[in-house]
């Protein structure tokens, strides 16, 4: 059933542009801001000043964590920009004389091009490639609607390319460490399930339940079942309980574990490609199951233990 469009109150409608009222907003054009051109380039510096830069002098960010941009959403944003201008400037850095690269705001940049703008308001910052990657990822995690796999891959890049620990990431992005660990665990799911999670066929709640399943074939079977029968997370838990004939607490989710358990998962998970499951009862007893894919994985883990003299 289509939602009935509600009319706005007279005062609010006038402010927000209700079709029943005369438009009161004018596009934000930053007409009084400085203009960057080949003839008058700016010096690179950390600045909060907004400058207008020609579209053809800006290139996308190769470190952009978002891998897909919905065309319909871009067109809607482009229409908004045509009507109201770009409210929030993008952020760029200078990479050569007369050339700029996006740090954050690629979605806005694409929508500006789609709307026909030839000049884009931007902040210009000086930053290293590593700093650029970190800034772009953190900005996107906090402000963009990344899908769960994109978020997980972004966290993974912060670890691998920026050498951040999970504790440091938690501070950077304003998230609990448990949340970051849960997202990183999604990358251990089979590619098929990651795809379904990415396109919205599964929720993160479903994925957390599937992470507790040791058999990858069973994971994929249950994933297909969720999609086919439109199962809720609770229904999936109940189905799994009946299949395994083991009663599992409904609250047995990874985020309920004490913090030191996530440290165990983080350390051990570095050496094994397959899933690691950790279950803990309310009394503190439990099991940790490691699934290894080769003798080499076990060998690397044992060598790490020996080197650490554990």
N, C-alpha and C positions, 0 to 999 in steps of 0.2 A: 504494500500500500504506500503510495507516494505521500510524503509528509506535506501537510498543509503549510503554506508559507504564512508566517505571522507578520502582521503589520507592526511597525515600530511606533513608539510614542512620539509625539510631535517633536519634542526637544531632542531625543536620541536619534530619531529618524533624520532630522536636519543635519546632525553631526556626522552620521554614518552614511549618508547618501541614499536614503530610502527613495525609490523611484517616484513616490508621491510628493516629494518636495524638490524644490529647485536645488541644484548642486551648490554646495557652499565651499567645497574643497577644490583647491587648485593643485595641479601636479607639482611635486617637489622637484625643482630643476637645478638647485644649487647654482643659480645663474650668477651669483656674486663671488663664487669661488674661483681660485686660480685655475688656469688651463695649462695642461702639459702638452707639449708638441715637440716635434723634432728640432724646431728652432729654439725652443726654450725649455730644455729638460731641467728637472729639479735635482738638487743634490740629495743623495740617499741619506736619510736620517730617521731616527725614531720620532714619529710625530703623530699628533692627534688631529692635525689639520686635514681637511677634506679638499682634494683636488679633482678636477675633471680630466679624465684621460681618454683619448680616442680609442674606440673599441679595437681597431686593427693594431694597436700597440700592446694589447694584452693577450697573453696566452694562458691556457688552462694549467692547473696544478698537477704535475705528474704523480704527486703523493696523495691525490684526492681519494679518501677512503670510500666514498659513495661511488658505486660502479654503474648504477643505472639511475636515470632521471625520467620519471613518468611524463610522457608527452602532454597528457591532459592537464596535469598539475602545472607544468611549465607554461602552457597556454593560458591557464587561469591567472598565473602570476604575471605573465606578460600583459594581459588585459588590465590588471590592477596597476601595473607600472605605467601603462599608457594613460590611465585615468588619473593616478595620483603621483606618478613619478616613483623613483626608487627611494623608499623611506630610509633604508639602512645601507650605507655605502659598503662596497666590497673592500677587502684588504689585499694589497699587492706588495711585491718587492721588486726593485729594479735589478734586472739580470744583465743588461747591456745598455748601451746608449740608445734611448728611445724604445726599449723593450721592457715589459713588465710581466711578472708571473703571479698568478693568484695564490694567495695564502689561504684565504677563506672567502666564501661567497660565490662558489662556482655556479650554484643553482640560480642565484640572482643574476650573475653575468650572462648565463645562457638565456634567461628570460628577457634581459635587456636587449640582447641581440635579436631575439625573436620579435620584440616589440618595435624594432627599427631604430633604437637609439644609436647615435654615432659617438656620443660622449658619455662616459660612466663615472659617477662620483666614487672616489676611492681614498682610502688611507694608504700611505706609503710607509712601509717599515723596512728596516734593515735587519736581516736575520740569516743565520747559517742554514744549510740544507736540513740538518738535524732539527734545529729549532723550528724550521718551517714545517717539517713533518709533524712534530709534536703539537705545534700550534693549530695546524689544520685538523688533526685528528681530535684534539680536545674540543675545539670549537664545534666540530660537526657532531660529536657525541652529545654535547650539551644542547645544541640548538636544532639539529636536523633530525628528521624521523628516519634514521637508519634502521634497516631490518636487523634482527638479532644476529645473523651471521656476519653482516657488515660490522656490527659493533664488536663481535668477538674477534674478527680479523684485525680490526683497528687496535684493540687491546694487545693482540699478538704482535703487531708491528711496533707498538710502543715498547714491548719487551725486547724484541729482536733487534730493532733498528735504532732505538733511542736508549737501550740498556737500562730501562726503568724496571724497578721491582714492582710487585703488586701493591706493596705499601705506598710507594711513590705515586703509582697510578691512581690509587684511591684518593690521594690528596689532590692530584692534578684535576681529576674529573669530578670530584665531589661525590664519589660513590663509596659504599661499603666494600671492603675487601672481599667479603663473601659473594657479593653481587658480581664482581669482576671474575672471581674464580668460577662461578656458575656459567658465565658467558664463555670463558675460555674452554670449559668442558664441552661445550656444544661442538667445537671443532673436532672432537674425537668421535662424533657420530658418523655413520656411513654417509657417503656423498649424497645418496638418494634422499636421506632424511634431511640433510642440510639444505638440499634444494627445496624440499617441501616446506621447510621452516622459513626459508628465505622468501618464498613467494606467497606465504601466508596460509598455506594449507594446514599447517600445524602451529600451535601456540608454543611459547617457551615452557608453559606448564606441561604440555604433552611431552616435550623434549626431555624435561627433567625426569619424568617417569621412565621414558625409554632409556635414559642413561643408567638406570638401575638394573637394566636387563643385560645379562652377560653375553648371551648368544646374539651375534649380529644378524643372523637370518631371522631370528624371532623379533628383533628390533624392527626390521623392515616389514615383516608380516603384520606386526601390530600397527605400524605406521600406515600401511595400506588399509587396515581395518578401520582406523580412526577416520580416514578420509572417506572411505566407502559408506560407513554407517553414521558419519557426522557425530562421532563420540565426543563427549565432554571429557575433561581430565579425570573426573571422578569415575566415569564409566570405564575409562581405560584402566584406572587403578583396580577397579573391581574385576574387570576381565583378566587382568594379569594375575590377580590374587587367585581366581578360580583356576587359571591355567597352571600355575605353579603349585597350587594347593598349599600355599603358605600365606598366612594372614600377615599383612604388612600394615603398620600404623599409617593412617591417612596423612599424618603430618611428617612422615619420614622423608623429608626433602633435604637436599644438601645444605640449604641455608640455615638449618637448625643445628648443624654441627658446631661444636666449639671451635674457636679460631685456630687452635693448633692443628686440628685435623685438616684444614685447608692447606696449611704449610706442608703437611705430609703429602697430600695430593699434588701440590705444586712441585715438590722435590722429586718424588718418585715418577711423576708424569713426564719428566724431562727425558726419561730413558726408555719409555715404552709408547709405541704408536697406538696401541689398542686401548680400550676403555679400562679404567681402574675403578672398581666399585668399593665403597666404604660404607658399612652399616653399623650403627651404634644404637644400643638400647638406652632407655632412660637411666639405667643403673651404671652406664659407662662401659658395658661389655659390648663386643661386636666383632666383626670380621672385615678384613680388607682382602679383596681378590684382585690379583694382577693377571691380565691376559697378555702374553707376549707373542710376537709374530715370528721370532727367529731366535736361534741360539746366540746370535750376535748381540741382540738386545739384552739378554740375560748377562752376557759377558761384560758388556759396557757397564751394567748396573753393579756387578760384582767388583769390577775394577774401581769404580767410584767409591764403593764401600771400603775397599782395601786402601785406596789412596787417602781416604778420610780417617783410616785406622779405627774404624768402628768395630 
